[in-house]
Structure formats: C-alpha cells, structure tokens
Amino acid sequence: MTRLVNQLMSSGIVEKQPDMHDRRVVNIILSDNGRAVLRQCQELVKNTIRKKLSRLTPTELSEMAASLEKLKNIGAKLE
C-alpha cells in the first residue's frame, strides 16, 4: 500500500495529512490535481456509457431500465 500511495503522491494525485486526533495516523487525501483527474475520469466513464447505450433501441433501453430496477429491489431485500 505504501508503494501505491507514494506513486500517487509522486504523480501529485494525493497528499499526506497528519491526523489531528491521533499522531500515529496519516490521512491520505486527494490533491487539487487528484480531484481534477477524478472529474476527468468520471466524464470519460459517463461519455463511454452514453456512447454504448446510444446503440440500443428505445425498447431495449426500457427493458434494461426495468431489469435494473428489479435488480435494485432484489439487492435491497438482501441487505
């Protein structure tokens, strides 16, 4: 884990921040650059999903929405 955090720090994506209540704890937070990278990734995912879904017919989209709703309801029962 330390190696991964160090790589993210070297890339300017995260920063270490000491914990105010426990000096043994070091919190890892997103840097401003990390938040920008996250926003870019979120946009890329949204655009990719939008592009893939655009290939479906309105009927297929409706069926998929109904199926996802069923899955959500089943998942809620499993909690």
C-alpha positions in Angstrom: 0.0 0.0 0.0 2.8 2.4 0.9 4.3 2.0 -2.6 1.0 2.8 -4.3 0.4 5.8 -2.1 4.0 7.0 -2.8 3.4 6.6 -6.6 0.1 8.6 -6.3 2.0 11.3 -4.3 4.8 11.4 -6.9 2.0 12.0 -9.6 0.5 14.8 -7.5 -2.8 13.0 -7.1 -2.8 12.5 -3.3 -1.3 14.2 -0.3 -0.5 13.0 3.2 -2.1 14.9 6.0 -1.4 14.2 9.7 -4.5 13.2 11.8 -5.5 15.9 14.3 -6.6 13.4 16.9 -4.0 10.6 16.6 -0.5 11.4 15.7 0.1 7.8 14.6 -2.4 8.2 11.8 -1.6 9.7 8.5 -4.6 10.5 6.3 -4.3 10.3 2.5 -6.4 13.0 0.7 -6.9 13.9 -2.9 -4.9 16.9 -4.0 -6.5 19.6 -6.3 -4.8 17.8 -9.2 -6.3 14.5 -7.9 -9.8 16.0 -7.9 -9.3 17.2 -11.4 -8.1 13.7 -12.5 -11.2 12.2 -10.8 -13.5 14.6 -12.6 -11.9 13.7 -15.9 -12.3 10.0 -15.2 -15.9 10.5 -14.3 -16.6 12.4 -17.5 -14.8 9.7 -19.5 -16.9 6.9 -17.9 -20.2 8.9 -18.4 -19.3 9.5 -22.1 -18.3 5.9 -22.7 -21.6 4.6 -21.1 -23.6 7.2 -23.1 -21.9 6.1 -26.3 -22.5 2.4 -25.6 -26.2 3.0 -24.6 -26.8 5.0 -27.8 -26.6 1.8 -29.7 -29.7 0.4 -28.0 -33.2 0.9 -29.2 -35.8 2.7 -27.1 -37.4 -0.7 -26.3 -34.0 -2.2 -25.3 -33.3 0.8 -23.1 -36.7 0.5 -21.4 -36.2 -3.3 -20.8 -32.8 -2.6 -19.4 -34.2 0.1 -17.0 -36.9 -2.3 -15.8 -34.3 -5.1 -15.3 -32.0 -2.7 -13.3 -34.9 -1.7 -11.2 -35.7 -5.3 -10.4 -32.0 -5.9 -9.5 -32.1 -2.9 -7.2 -35.2 -4.2 -5.5 -33.7 -7.7 -5.1 -30.5 -6.2 -3.7 -32.4 -4.2 -1.2 -34.0 -7.4 0.1 -30.6 -9.0 0.6 -29.4 -6.3 3.0 
